[in-house]
Amino acid sequence: MRAKKALGAGAVLLALVSGIGWAQAADSQAPARAKSAATAAVDGYQIVRLPNADVGNFQRRTVYCPSGKAAIGGGAEAQGSDAILVGSFPTDGGDGWIGLGRQTRYSTVGISVYVICAYR
């Protein structure tokens, strides 16, 4: 009985976090709907990507939201042998995302940056 209660609580939490209604949480199609419901819940939701490129160690790469939108989240990835992500944070103006990294054995590192945008 305890396992059923935990599963039920997990389904409720998933429904609340993903923005779908209680009736949809029990539906087998809920995961597909959850993405569109979350996207529709944030006005102007958009992900902007800055694809991987090699830059010098500790060099910042910045991706910006389109005009009229603000960053509501983001992230970065350091790619390559011995790559280390050093920083991933919003721009001072809140309209983009910055990523930087380094490699221990090389002078360059591959950095990808992503920003999640929405209307202000």
Biopython code that builds the backbone (N, CA, C, O; Angstrom):
import numpy as np
from Bio.PDB.StructureBuilder import StructureBuilder

atoms = [
    (1, "MET", "N", (0.822, -1.197, 0.000)),
    (1, "MET", "CA", (0.000, 0.000, 0.000)),
    (1, "MET", "C", (0.862, 1.256, 0.000)),
    (1, "MET", "O", (0.511, 2.255, -0.627)),
    (2, "ARG", "N", (1.990, 1.204, 0.703)),
    (2, "ARG", "CA", (2.874, 2.366, 0.762)),
    (2, "ARG", "C", (3.377, 2.749, -0.631)),
    (2, "ARG", "O", (3.463, 3.936, -0.947)),
    (3, "ALA", "N", (3.707, 1.766, -1.463)),
    (3, "ALA", "CA", (4.213, 2.050, -2.807)),
    (3, "ALA", "C", (3.168, 2.790, -3.634)),
    (3, "ALA", "O", (3.511, 3.695, -4.395)),
    (4, "LYS", "N", (1.904, 2.418, -3.496)),
    (4, "LYS", "CA", (0.845, 3.089, -4.237)),
    (4, "LYS", "C", (0.721, 4.546, -3.814)),
    (4, "LYS", "O", (0.503, 5.416, -4.657)),
    (5, "LYS", "N", (0.857, 4.822, -2.528)),
    (5, "LYS", "CA", (0.774, 6.192, -2.045)),
    (5, "LYS", "C", (1.931, 7.020, -2.603)),
    (5, "LYS", "O", (1.732, 8.163, -3.016)),
    (6, "ALA", "N", (3.124, 6.458, -2.616)),
    (6, "ALA", "CA", (4.278, 7.187, -3.140)),
    (6, "ALA", "C", (4.100, 7.475, -4.620)),
    (6, "ALA", "O", (4.408, 8.575, -5.078)),
    (7, "LEU", "N", (3.612, 6.507, -5.367)),
    (7, "LEU", "CA", (3.381, 6.702, -6.790)),
    (7, "LEU", "C", (2.329, 7.777, -7.006)),
    (7, "LEU", "O", (2.482, 8.628, -7.883)),
    (8, "GLY", "N", (1.272, 7.748, -6.223)),
    (8, "GLY", "CA", (0.222, 8.753, -6.351)),
    (8, "GLY", "C", (0.737, 10.145, -6.045)),
    (8, "GLY", "O", (0.397, 11.096, -6.748)),
    (9, "ALA", "N", (1.554, 10.283, -5.007)),
    (9, "ALA", "CA", (2.122, 11.580, -4.659)),
    (9, "ALA", "C", (3.064, 12.051, -5.761)),
    (9, "ALA", "O", (3.111, 13.241, -6.070)),
    (10, "GLY", "N", (3.811, 11.132, -6.353)),
    (10, "GLY", "CA", (4.718, 11.484, -7.451)),
    (10, "GLY", "C", (3.948, 11.975, -8.660)),
    (10, "GLY", "O", (4.370, 12.924, -9.321)),
    (11, "ALA", "N", (2.819, 11.341, -8.958)),
    (11, "ALA", "CA", (2.009, 11.762, -10.097)),
    (11, "ALA", "C", (1.429, 13.152, -9.860)),
    (11, "ALA", "O", (1.368, 13.964, -10.784)),
    (12, "VAL", "N", (1.007, 13.430, -8.635)),
    (12, "VAL", "CA", (0.477, 14.752, -8.311)),
    (12, "VAL", "C", (1.581, 15.795, -8.457)),
    (12, "VAL", "O", (1.362, 16.854, -9.045)),
    (13, "LEU", "N", (2.772, 15.497, -7.922)),
    (13, "LEU", "CA", (3.890, 16.430, -8.027)),
    (13, "LEU", "C", (4.258, 16.673, -9.477)),
    (13, "LEU", "O", (4.478, 17.818, -9.872)),
    (14, "LEU", "N", (4.330, 15.614, -10.283)),
    (14, "LEU", "CA", (4.639, 15.753, -11.704)),
    (14, "LEU", "C", (3.596, 16.623, -12.392)),
    (14, "LEU", "O", (3.944, 17.476, -13.209)),
    (15, "ALA", "N", (2.340, 16.422, -12.075)),
    (15, "ALA", "CA", (1.271, 17.202, -12.692)),
    (15, "ALA", "C", (1.391, 18.678, -12.319)),
    (15, "ALA", "O", (1.189, 19.554, -13.161)),
    (16, "LEU", "N", (1.720, 18.950, -11.059)),
    (16, "LEU", "CA", (1.838, 20.337, -10.626)),
    (16, "LEU", "C", (3.056, 21.020, -11.239)),
    (16, "LEU", "O", (2.965, 22.160, -11.695)),
    (17, "VAL", "N", (4.190, 20.331, -11.251)),
    (17, "VAL", "CA", (5.422, 20.920, -11.774)),
    (17, "VAL", "C", (5.339, 21.140, -13.276)),
    (17, "VAL", "O", (5.797, 22.168, -13.774)),
    (18, "SER", "N", (4.764, 20.193, -14.002)),
    (18, "SER", "CA", (4.727, 20.309, -15.455)),
    (18, "SER", "C", (3.607, 21.209, -15.949)),
    (18, "SER", "O", (3.567, 21.545, -17.133)),
    (19, "GLY", "N", (2.707, 21.603, -15.074)),
    (19, "GLY", "CA", (1.660, 22.528, -15.465)),
    (19, "GLY", "C", (0.455, 21.869, -16.108)),
    (19, "GLY", "O", (-0.405, 22.556, -16.659)),
    (20, "ILE", "N", (0.380, 20.543, -16.046)),
    (20, "ILE", "CA", (-0.788, 19.884, -16.618)),
    (20, "ILE", "C", (-1.839, 19.684, -15.542)),
    (20, "ILE", "O", (-1.518, 19.670, -14.354)),
    (21, "GLY", "N", (-3.040, 19.536, -15.933)),
    (21, "GLY", "CA", (-4.129, 19.362, -14.980)),
    (21, "GLY", "C", (-4.140, 17.989, -14.360)),
    (21, "GLY", "O", (-3.513, 17.066, -14.882)),
    (22, "TRP", "N", (-4.845, 17.837, -13.248)),
    (22, "TRP", "CA", (-4.938, 16.567, -12.528)),
    (22, "TRP", "C", (-5.508, 15.478, -13.419)),
    (22, "TRP", "O", (-5.021, 14.347, -13.398)),
    (23, "ALA", "N", (-6.520, 15.793, -14.192)),
    (23, "ALA", "CA", (-7.147, 14.779, -15.044)),
    (23, "ALA", "C", (-6.161, 14.284, -16.102)),
    (23, "ALA", "O", (-6.213, 13.115, -16.484)),
    (24, "GLN", "N", (-5.277, 15.135, -16.576)),
    (24, "GLN", "CA", (-4.315, 14.726, -17.588)),
    (24, "GLN", "C", (-3.200, 13.875, -17.004)),
    (24, "GLN", "O", (-2.597, 13.083, -17.729)),
    (25, "ALA", "N", (-2.907, 14.012, -15.717)),
    (25, "ALA", "CA", (-1.799, 13.278, -15.114)),
    (25, "ALA", "C", (-2.012, 11.773, -15.218)),
    (25, "ALA", "O", (-1.042, 11.026, -15.344)),
    (26, "ALA", "N", (-3.244, 11.319, -15.168)),
    (26, "ALA", "CA", (-3.524, 9.891, -15.251)),
    (26, "ALA", "C", (-3.560, 9.399, -16.689)),
    (26, "ALA", "O", (-3.538, 8.190, -16.924)),
    (27, "ASP", "N", (-3.614, 10.304, -17.653)),
    (27, "ASP", "CA", (-3.704, 9.968, -19.057)),
    (27, "ASP", "C", (-2.353, 9.481, -19.572)),
    (27, "ASP", "O", (-1.321, 10.054, -19.222)),
    (28, "SER", "N", (-2.341, 8.446, -20.386)),
    (28, "SER", "CA", (-1.088, 7.922, -20.925)),
    (28, "SER", "C", (-0.426, 8.897, -21.877)),
    (28, "SER", "O", (0.753, 8.723, -22.186)),
    (29, "GLN", "N", (-1.120, 9.911, -22.357)),
    (29, "GLN", "CA", (-0.565, 10.905, -23.258)),
    (29, "GLN", "C", (-0.010, 12.121, -22.512)),
    (29, "GLN", "O", (0.435, 13.074, -23.151)),
    (30, "ALA", "N", (-0.025, 12.109, -21.190)),
    (30, "ALA", "CA", (0.394, 13.264, -20.396)),
    (30, "ALA", "C", (1.805, 13.739, -20.714)),
    (30, "ALA", "O", (1.991, 14.951, -20.823)),
    (31, "PRO", "N", (2.827, 12.876, -20.875)),
    (31, "PRO", "CA", (4.168, 13.398, -21.165)),
    (31, "PRO", "C", (4.215, 14.237, -22.449)),
    (31, "PRO", "O", (4.901, 15.258, -22.487)),
    (32, "ALA", "N", (3.510, 13.829, -23.481)),
    (32, "ALA", "CA", (3.503, 14.596, -24.726)),
    (32, "ALA", "C", (2.797, 15.935, -24.522)),
    (32, "ALA", "O", (3.237, 16.947, -25.067)),
    (33, "ARG", "N", (1.737, 15.956, -23.766)),
    (33, "ARG", "CA", (0.998, 17.190, -23.504)),
    (33, "ARG", "C", (1.746, 18.096, -22.542)),
    (33, "ARG", "O", (1.614, 19.317, -22.617)),
    (34, "ALA", "N", (2.533, 17.514, -21.632)),
    (34, "ALA", "CA", (3.221, 18.308, -20.622)),
    (34, "ALA", "C", (4.147, 19.328, -21.277)),
    (34, "ALA", "O", (4.227, 20.468, -20.817)),
    (35, "LYS", "N", (4.838, 18.943, -22.329)),
    (35, "LYS", "CA", (5.750, 19.871, -22.992)),
    (35, "LYS", "C", (4.991, 21.041, -23.593)),
    (35, "LYS", "O", (5.395, 22.191, -23.420)),
    (36, "SER", "N", (3.904, 20.772, -24.293)),
    (36, "SER", "CA", (3.156, 21.863, -24.902)),
    (36, "SER", "C", (2.452, 22.706, -23.847)),
    (36, "SER", "O", (2.306, 23.914, -24.031)),
    (37, "ALA", "N", (2.011, 22.103, -22.750)),
    (37, "ALA", "CA", (1.371, 22.871, -21.681)),
    (37, "ALA", "C", (2.377, 23.786, -21.008)),
    (37, "ALA", "O", (2.058, 24.935, -20.702)),
    (38, "ALA", "N", (3.593, 23.295, -20.770)),
    (38, "ALA", "CA", (4.626, 24.129, -20.149)),
    (38, "ALA", "C", (5.019, 25.261, -21.088)),
    (38, "ALA", "O", (5.220, 26.391, -20.642)),
    (39, "THR", "N", (5.130, 24.976, -22.373)),
    (39, "THR", "CA", (5.483, 25.993, -23.349)),
    (39, "THR", "C", (4.398, 27.063, -23.405)),
    (39, "THR", "O", (4.707, 28.254, -23.454)),
    (40, "ALA", "N", (3.146, 26.658, -23.399)),
    (40, "ALA", "CA", (2.036, 27.605, -23.471)),
    (40, "ALA", "C", (1.889, 28.405, -22.178)),
    (40, "ALA", "O", (1.338, 29.506, -22.195)),
    (41, "ALA", "N", (2.378, 27.866, -21.056)),
    (41, "ALA", "CA", (2.226, 28.536, -19.768)),
    (41, "ALA", "C", (3.140, 29.751, -19.645)),
    (41, "ALA", "O", (2.882, 30.620, -18.812)),
    (42, "VAL", "N", (4.194, 29.837, -20.444)),
    (42, "VAL", "CA", (5.129, 30.959, -20.395)),
    (42, "VAL", "C", (5.016, 31.715, -21.715)),
    (42, "VAL", "O", (5.318, 31.169, -22.776)),
    (43, "ASP", "N", (4.586, 32.959, -21.648)),
    (43, "ASP", "CA", (4.349, 33.755, -22.848)),
    (43, "ASP", "C", (5.648, 34.005, -23.613)),
    (43, "ASP", "O", (6.577, 34.618, -23.087)),
    (44, "GLY", "N", (5.706, 33.534, -24.840)),
    (44, "GLY", "CA", (6.872, 33.738, -25.682)),
    (44, "GLY", "C", (8.027, 32.789, -25.406)),
    (44, "GLY", "O", (9.162, 33.072, -25.790)),
    (45, "TYR", "N", (7.760, 31.675, -24.751)),
    (45, "TYR", "CA", (8.801, 30.689, -24.403)),
    (45, "TYR", "C", (9.613, 30.317, -25.644)),
    (45, "TYR", "O", (9.055, 29.962, -26.682)),
    (46, "GLN", "N", (10.927, 30.403, -25.519)),
    (46, "GLN", "CA", (11.804, 30.095, -26.648)),
    (46, "GLN", "C", (13.183, 29.721, -26.118)),
    (46, "GLN", "O", (13.689, 30.351, -25.190)),
    (47, "ILE", "N", (13.788, 28.697, -26.710)),
    (47, "ILE", "CA", (15.167, 28.337, -26.388)),
    (47, "ILE", "C", (16.050, 28.783, -27.546)),
    (47, "ILE", "O", (15.786, 28.453, -28.702)),
    (48, "VAL", "N", (17.097, 29.533, -27.230)),
    (48, "VAL", "CA", (18.058, 29.990, -28.231)),
    (48, "VAL", "C", (19.387, 29.303, -27.920)),
    (48, "VAL", "O", (19.853, 29.318, -26.781)),
    (49, "ARG", "N", (19.992, 28.700, -28.948)),
    (49, "ARG", "CA", (21.218, 27.942, -28.766)),
    (49, "ARG", "C", (22.390, 28.591, -29.498)),
    (49, "ARG", "O", (22.251, 29.085, -30.617)),
    (50, "LEU", "N", (23.528, 28.578, -28.847)),
    (50, "LEU", "CA", (24.786, 28.959, -29.473)),
    (50, "LEU", "C", (25.573, 27.660, -29.599)),
    (50, "LEU", "O", (26.088, 27.154, -28.602)),
    (51, "PRO", "N", (25.677, 27.109, -30.817)),
    (51, "PRO", "CA", (26.284, 25.786, -30.972)),
    (51, "PRO", "C", (27.744, 25.769, -30.548)),
    (51, "PRO", "O", (28.396, 26.806, -30.427)),
    (52, "ASN", "N", (28.232, 24.558, -30.327)),
    (52, "ASN", "CA", (29.597, 24.353, -29.876)),
    (52, "ASN", "C", (30.614, 25.024, -30.793)),
    (52, "ASN", "O", (30.527, 24.935, -32.018)),
    (53, "ALA", "N", (31.576, 25.694, -30.173)),
    (53, "ALA", "CA", (32.709, 26.287, -30.895)),
    (53, "ALA", "C", (33.901, 26.305, -29.953)),
    (53, "ALA", "O", (33.756, 26.521, -28.750)),
    (54, "ASP", "N", (35.078, 26.076, -30.513)),
    (54, "ASP", "CA", (36.296, 26.145, -29.712)),
    (54, "ASP", "C", (36.677, 27.597, -29.477)),
    (54, "ASP", "O", (36.717, 28.407, -30.403)),
    (55, "VAL", "N", (36.953, 27.904, -28.229)),
    (55, "VAL", "CA", (37.414, 29.231, -27.836)),
    (55, "VAL", "C", (38.573, 29.049, -26.862)),
    (55, "VAL", "O", (38.785, 27.957, -26.337)),
    (56, "GLY", "N", (39.308, 30.109, -26.629)),
    (56, "GLY", "CA", (40.403, 30.050, -25.665)),
    (56, "GLY", "C", (39.887, 29.759, -24.261)),
    (56, "GLY", "O", (38.759, 30.110, -23.916)),
    (57, "ASN", "N", (40.722, 29.116, -23.464)),
    (57, "ASN", "CA", (40.351, 28.842, -22.071)),
    (57, "ASN", "C", (39.910, 30.124, -21.378)),
    (57, "ASN", "O", (40.558, 31.162, -21.507)),
    (58, "PHE", "N", (38.819, 30.048, -20.651)),
    (58, "PHE", "CA", (38.218, 31.133, -19.877)),
    (58, "PHE", "C", (37.595, 32.235, -20.738)),
    (58, "PHE", "O", (37.170, 33.260, -20.204)),
    (59, "GLN", "N", (37.532, 32.044, -22.050)),
    (59, "GLN", "CA", (36.872, 33.030, -22.913)),
    (59, "GLN", "C", (35.364, 32.845, -22.812)),
    (59, "GLN", "O", (34.872, 31.722, -22.926)),
    (60, "ARG", "N", (34.635, 33.917, -22.603)),
    (60, "ARG", "CA", (33.176, 33.862, -22.477)),
    (60, "ARG", "C", (32.522, 33.726, -23.839)),
    (60, "ARG", "O", (32.966, 34.317, -24.823)),
    (61, "ARG", "N", (31.440, 32.925, -23.877)),
    (61, "ARG", "CA", (30.556, 32.878, -25.045)),
    (61, "ARG", "C", (29.183, 33.296, -24.554)),
    (61, "ARG", "O", (28.713, 32.821, -23.520)),
    (62, "THR", "N", (28.546, 34.179, -25.294)),
    (62, "THR", "CA", (27.265, 34.737, -24.853)),
    (62, "THR", "C", (26.218, 34.563, -25.941)),
    (62, "THR", "O", (26.477, 34.826, -27.116)),
    (63, "VAL", "N", (25.025, 34.115, -25.537)),
    (63, "VAL", "CA", (23.882, 34.020, -26.436)),
    (63, "VAL", "C", (22.793, 34.941, -25.873)),
    (63, "VAL", "O", (22.579, 35.000, -24.662)),
    (64, "TYR", "N", (22.111, 35.655, -26.773)),
    (64, "TYR", "CA", (21.102, 36.635, -26.347)),
    (64, "TYR", "C", (19.703, 36.218, -26.785)),
    (64, "TYR", "O", (19.523, 35.519, -27.782)),
    (65, "CYS", "N", (18.722, 36.667, -26.010)),
    (65, "CYS", "CA", (17.317, 36.494, -26.370)),
    (65, "CYS", "C", (16.966, 37.486, -27.476)),
    (65, "CYS", "O", (17.621, 38.518, -27.620)),
    (66, "PRO", "N", (15.927, 37.169, -28.258)),
    (66, "PRO", "CA", (15.445, 38.136, -29.243)),
    (66, "PRO", "C", (14.936, 39.403, -28.540)),
    (66, "PRO", "O", (14.609, 39.370, -27.354)),
    (67, "SER", "N", (14.871, 40.488, -29.261)),
    (67, "SER", "CA", (14.410, 41.763, -28.726)),
    (67, "SER", "C", (13.034, 41.612, -28.056)),
    (67, "SER", "O", (12.140, 40.963, -28.599)),
    (68, "GLY", "N", (12.881, 42.210, -26.892)),
    (68, "GLY", "CA", (11.617, 42.177, -26.164)),
    (68, "GLY", "C", (11.473, 40.988, -25.234)),
    (68, "GLY", "O", (10.480, 40.882, -24.514)),
    (69, "LYS", "N", (12.456, 40.086, -25.240)),
    (69, "LYS", "CA", (12.397, 38.916, -24.374)),
    (69, "LYS", "C", (13.519, 38.968, -23.350)),
    (69, "LYS", "O", (14.556, 39.595, -23.568)),
    (70, "ALA", "N", (13.289, 38.293, -22.223)),
    (70, "ALA", "CA", (14.265, 38.224, -21.142)),
    (70, "ALA", "C", (14.646, 36.772, -20.884)),
    (70, "ALA", "O", (13.871, 35.855, -21.155)),
    (71, "ALA", "N", (15.837, 36.581, -20.362)),
    (71, "ALA", "CA", (16.296, 35.237, -20.003)),
    (71, "ALA", "C", (15.599, 34.797, -18.717)),
    (71, "ALA", "O", (15.620, 35.512, -17.715)),
    (72, "ILE", "N", (14.983, 33.622, -18.753)),
    (72, "ILE", "CA", (14.379, 33.057, -17.549)),
    (72, "ILE", "C", (15.129, 31.810, -17.099)),
    (72, "ILE", "O", (14.768, 31.182, -16.104)),
    (73, "GLY", "N", (16.173, 31.456, -17.837)),
    (73, "GLY", "CA", (17.007, 30.312, -17.490)),
    (73, "GLY", "C", (18.030, 30.097, -18.582)),
    (73, "GLY", "O", (18.008, 30.778, -19.607)),
    (74, "GLY", "N", (18.915, 29.163, -18.366)),
    (74, "GLY", "CA", (19.914, 28.874, -19.374)),
    (74, "GLY", "C", (20.927, 27.882, -18.873)),
    (74, "GLY", "O", (20.799, 27.343, -17.774)),
    (75, "GLY", "N", (21.938, 27.641, -19.686)),
    (75, "GLY", "CA", (22.980, 26.715, -19.302)),
    (75, "GLY", "C", (24.079, 26.708, -20.334)),
    (75, "GLY", "O", (23.975, 27.343, -21.384)),
    (76, "ALA", "N", (25.137, 25.982, -20.021)),
    (76, "ALA", "CA", (26.278, 25.881, -20.913)),
    (76, "ALA", "C", (26.885, 24.498, -20.765)),
    (76, "ALA", "O", (26.643, 23.797, -19.782)),
    (77, "GLU", "N", (27.677, 24.119, -21.756)),
    (77, "GLU", "CA", (28.347, 22.826, -21.742)),
    (77, "GLU", "C", (29.765, 23.009, -22.252)),
    (77, "GLU", "O", (29.985, 23.638, -23.287)),
    (78, "ALA", "N", (30.724, 22.457, -21.524)),
    (78, "ALA", "CA", (32.115, 22.431, -21.964)),
    (78, "ALA", "C", (32.370, 21.080, -22.599)),
    (78, "ALA", "O", (32.073, 20.045, -22.002)),
    (79, "GLN", "N", (32.920, 21.077, -23.809)),
    (79, "GLN", "CA", (33.133, 19.834, -24.539)),
    (79, "GLN", "C", (34.606, 19.681, -24.886)),
    (79, "GLN", "O", (35.296, 20.649, -25.205)),
    (80, "GLY", "N", (35.061, 18.453, -24.816)),
    (80, "GLY", "CA", (36.435, 18.141, -25.170)),
    (80, "GLY", "C", (37.106, 17.326, -24.083)),
    (80, "GLY", "O", (36.594, 17.190, -22.972)),
    (81, "SER", "N", (38.258, 16.793, -24.427)),
    (81, "SER", "CA", (39.021, 15.997, -23.481)),
    (81, "SER", "C", (39.440, 16.864, -22.294)),
    (81, "SER", "O", (40.059, 17.913, -22.474)),
    (82, "ASP", "N", (39.105, 16.429, -21.096)),
    (82, "ASP", "CA", (39.428, 17.167, -19.863)),
    (82, "ASP", "C", (38.766, 18.534, -19.783)),
    (82, "ASP", "O", (39.290, 19.430, -19.121)),
    (83, "ALA", "N", (37.630, 18.715, -20.440)),
    (83, "ALA", "CA", (36.924, 20.004, -20.417)),
    (83, "ALA", "C", (36.240, 20.209, -19.069)),
    (83, "ALA", "O", (35.695, 19.275, -18.481)),
    (84, "ILE", "N", (36.281, 21.434, -18.604)),
    (84, "ILE", "CA", (35.657, 21.799, -17.332)),
    (84, "ILE", "C", (34.820, 23.050, -17.560)),
    (84, "ILE", "O", (35.325, 24.051, -18.069)),
    (85, "LEU", "N", (33.542, 22.999, -17.185)),
    (85, "LEU", "CA", (32.691, 24.191, -17.253)),
    (85, "LEU", "C", (33.024, 25.051, -16.041)),
    (85, "LEU", "O", (32.886, 24.607, -14.902)),
    (86, "VAL", "N", (33.459, 26.270, -16.286)),
    (86, "VAL", "CA", (33.884, 27.165, -15.214)),
    (86, "VAL", "C", (32.739, 28.080, -14.777)),
    (86, "VAL", "O", (32.613, 28.394, -13.593)),
    (87, "GLY", "N", (31.900, 28.509, -15.734)),
    (87, "GLY", "CA", (30.809, 29.411, -15.388)),
    (87, "GLY", "C", (29.633, 29.274, -16.329)),
    (87, "GLY", "O", (29.795, 29.005, -17.519)),
    (88, "SER", "N", (28.443, 29.462, -15.778)),
    (88, "SER", "CA", (27.194, 29.447, -16.531)),
    (88, "SER", "C", (26.235, 30.349, -15.771)),
    (88, "SER", "O", (25.768, 30.000, -14.687)),
    (89, "PHE", "N", (25.938, 31.532, -16.355)),
    (89, "PHE", "CA", (25.159, 32.516, -15.616)),
    (89, "PHE", "C", (24.517, 33.515, -16.574)),
    (89, "PHE", "O", (24.948, 33.636, -17.720)),
    (90, "PRO", "N", (23.474, 34.243, -16.108)),
    (90, "PRO", "CA", (22.799, 35.220, -16.970)),
    (90, "PRO", "C", (23.660, 36.461, -17.184)),
    (90, "PRO", "O", (24.543, 36.761, -16.380)),
    (91, "THR", "N", (23.398, 37.173, -18.265)),
    (91, "THR", "CA", (24.069, 38.451, -18.511)),
    (91, "THR", "C", (23.599, 39.464, -17.478)),
    (91, "THR", "O", (22.547, 39.288, -16.863)),
    (92, "ASP", "N", (24.370, 40.514, -17.290)),
    (92, "ASP", "CA", (23.994, 41.554, -16.321)),
    (92, "ASP", "C", (22.638, 42.180, -16.644)),
    (92, "ASP", "O", (21.880, 42.516, -15.735)),
    (93, "GLY", "N", (22.330, 42.338, -17.926)),
    (93, "GLY", "CA", (21.060, 42.930, -18.332)),
    (93, "GLY", "C", (19.885, 41.966, -18.310)),
    (93, "GLY", "O", (18.743, 42.375, -18.522)),
    (94, "GLY", "N", (20.154, 40.677, -18.054)),
    (94, "GLY", "CA", (19.089, 39.685, -17.997)),
    (94, "GLY", "C", (18.503, 39.314, -19.341)),
    (94, "GLY", "O", (17.404, 38.762, -19.411)),
    (95, "ASP", "N", (19.235, 39.615, -20.425)),
    (95, "ASP", "CA", (18.715, 39.329, -21.757)),
    (95, "ASP", "C", (19.496, 38.226, -22.477)),
    (95, "ASP", "O", (19.340, 38.047, -23.685)),
    (96, "GLY", "N", (20.326, 37.494, -21.750)),
    (96, "GLY", "CA", (21.105, 36.432, -22.377)),
    (96, "GLY", "C", (21.769, 35.547, -21.342)),
    (96, "GLY", "O", (21.523, 35.668, -20.142)),
    (97, "TRP", "N", (22.624, 34.645, -21.836)),
    (97, "TRP", "CA", (23.312, 33.689, -20.969)),
    (97, "TRP", "C", (24.772, 33.596, -21.374)),
    (97, "TRP", "O", (25.097, 33.677, -22.558)),
    (98, "ILE", "N", (25.652, 33.426, -20.398)),
    (98, "ILE", "CA", (27.094, 33.354, -20.616)),
    (98, "ILE", "C", (27.604, 31.986, -20.170)),
    (98, "ILE", "O", (27.175, 31.453, -19.147)),
    (99, "GLY", "N", (28.517, 31.433, -20.946)),
    (99, "GLY", "CA", (29.179, 30.194, -20.574)),
    (99, "GLY", "C", (30.673, 30.323, -20.809)),
    (99, "GLY", "O", (31.098, 30.961, -21.772)),
    (100, "LEU", "N", (31.466, 29.728, -19.944)),
    (100, "LEU", "CA", (32.905, 29.695, -20.144)),
    (100, "LEU", "C", (33.482, 28.443, -19.508)),
    (100, "LEU", "O", (32.924, 27.892, -18.559)),
    (101, "GLY", "N", (34.601, 28.009, -20.046)),
    (101, "GLY", "CA", (35.221, 26.801, -19.546)),
    (101, "GLY", "C", (36.707, 26.778, -19.830)),
    (101, "GLY", "O", (37.293, 27.759, -20.289)),
    (102, "ARG", "N", (37.298, 25.635, -19.545)),
    (102, "ARG", "CA", (38.723, 25.459, -19.796)),
    (102, "ARG", "C", (39.027, 23.976, -19.950)),
    (102, "ARG", "O", (38.226, 23.116, -19.585)),
    (103, "GLN", "N", (40.185, 23.704, -20.489)),
    (103, "GLN", "CA", (40.708, 22.347, -20.545)),
    (103, "GLN", "C", (42.053, 22.341, -19.824)),
    (103, "GLN", "O", (42.792, 23.324, -19.861)),
    (104, "THR", "N", (42.356, 21.243, -19.181)),
    (104, "THR", "CA", (43.599, 21.178, -18.408)),
    (104, "THR", "C", (44.824, 20.940, -19.279)),
    (104, "THR", "O", (45.926, 21.349, -18.912)),
    (105, "ARG", "N", (44.654, 20.285, -20.431)),
    (105, "ARG", "CA", (45.813, 19.955, -21.271)),
    (105, "ARG", "C", (45.909, 20.771, -22.553)),
    (105, "ARG", "O", (46.895, 20.659, -23.281)),
    (106, "TYR", "N", (44.903, 21.590, -22.839)),
    (106, "TYR", "CA", (44.880, 22.346, -24.104)),
    (106, "TYR", "C", (44.574, 23.806, -23.829)),
    (106, "TYR", "O", (44.108, 24.156, -22.745)),
    (107, "SER", "N", (44.835, 24.655, -24.807)),
    (107, "SER", "CA", (44.587, 26.092, -24.637)),
    (107, "SER", "C", (43.198, 26.505, -25.118)),
    (107, "SER", "O", (42.814, 27.665, -24.966)),
    (108, "THR", "N", (42.436, 25.566, -25.698)),
    (108, "THR", "CA", (41.071, 25.871, -26.151)),
    (108, "THR", "C", (40.099, 24.844, -25.580)),
    (108, "THR", "O", (40.487, 23.757, -25.152)),
    (109, "VAL", "N", (38.829, 25.225, -25.589)),
    (109, "VAL", "CA", (37.759, 24.352, -25.096)),
    (109, "VAL", "C", (36.512, 24.606, -25.941)),
    (109, "VAL", "O", (36.272, 25.733, -26.372)),
    (110, "GLY", "N", (35.725, 23.566, -26.176)),
    (110, "GLY", "CA", (34.458, 23.716, -26.881)),
    (110, "GLY", "C", (33.375, 24.150, -25.905)),
    (110, "GLY", "O", (33.191, 23.526, -24.860)),
    (111, "ILE", "N", (32.664, 25.208, -26.238)),
    (111, "ILE", "CA", (31.603, 25.727, -25.371)),
    (111, "ILE", "C", (30.310, 25.879, -26.172)),
    (111, "ILE", "O", (30.303, 26.484, -27.244)),
    (112, "SER", "N", (29.219, 25.327, -25.644)),
    (112, "SER", "CA", (27.863, 25.523, -26.160)),
    (112, "SER", "C", (27.100, 26.285, -25.084)),
    (112, "SER", "O", (27.301, 26.050, -23.893)),
    (113, "VAL", "N", (26.223, 27.200, -25.500)),
    (113, "VAL", "CA", (25.452, 27.994, -24.542)),
    (113, "VAL", "C", (23.989, 27.995, -24.972)),
    (113, "VAL", "O", (23.686, 28.046, -26.164)),
    (114, "TYR", "N", (23.086, 27.939, -23.998)),
    (114, "TYR", "CA", (21.650, 27.902, -24.231)),
    (114, "TYR", "C", (20.989, 28.934, -23.330)),
    (114, "TYR", "O", (21.394, 29.105, -22.180)),
    (115, "VAL", "N", (19.982, 29.616, -23.841)),
    (115, "VAL", "CA", (19.208, 30.531, -23.018)),
    (115, "VAL", "C", (17.720, 30.264, -23.242)),
    (115, "VAL", "O", (17.283, 30.040, -24.370)),
    (116, "ILE", "N", (16.962, 30.289, -22.172)),
    (116, "ILE", "CA", (15.514, 30.131, -22.240)),
    (116, "ILE", "C", (14.924, 31.530, -22.085)),
    (116, "ILE", "O", (15.184, 32.222, -21.100)),
    (117, "CYS", "N", (14.138, 31.927, -23.056)),
    (117, "CYS", "CA", (13.629, 33.292, -23.122)),
    (117, "CYS", "C", (12.108, 33.327, -23.010)),
    (117, "CYS", "O", (11.426, 32.349, -23.317)),
    (118, "ALA", "N", (11.596, 34.452, -22.572)),
    (118, "ALA", "CA", (10.141, 34.697, -22.525)),
    (118, "ALA", "C", (9.932, 36.203, -22.610)),
    (118, "ALA", "O", (10.848, 36.987, -22.363)),
    (119, "TYR", "N", (8.701, 36.595, -22.965)),
    (119, "TYR", "CA", (8.389, 38.023, -23.024)),
    (119, "TYR", "C", (8.516, 38.645, -21.640)),
    (119, "TYR", "O", (8.220, 38.015, -20.624)),
    (120, "ARG", "N", (8.955, 39.873, -21.627)),
    (120, "ARG", "CA", (9.125, 40.611, -20.360)),
    (120, "ARG", "C", (7.778, 40.953, -19.778)),
    (120, "ARG", "O", (7.704, 41.572, -18.717)),
]
sb = StructureBuilder()
sb.init_structure("model")
sb.init_model(0)
sb.init_chain("A")
sb.init_seg("    ")
for serial, (resi, resn, name, xyz) in enumerate(atoms, 1):
    if name == "N":
        sb.init_residue(resn, " ", resi, " ")
    sb.init_atom(name, np.array(xyz, "f"), 0.0, 1.0, " ", f" {name:<3s}", serial, name[0])
structure = sb.get_structure()
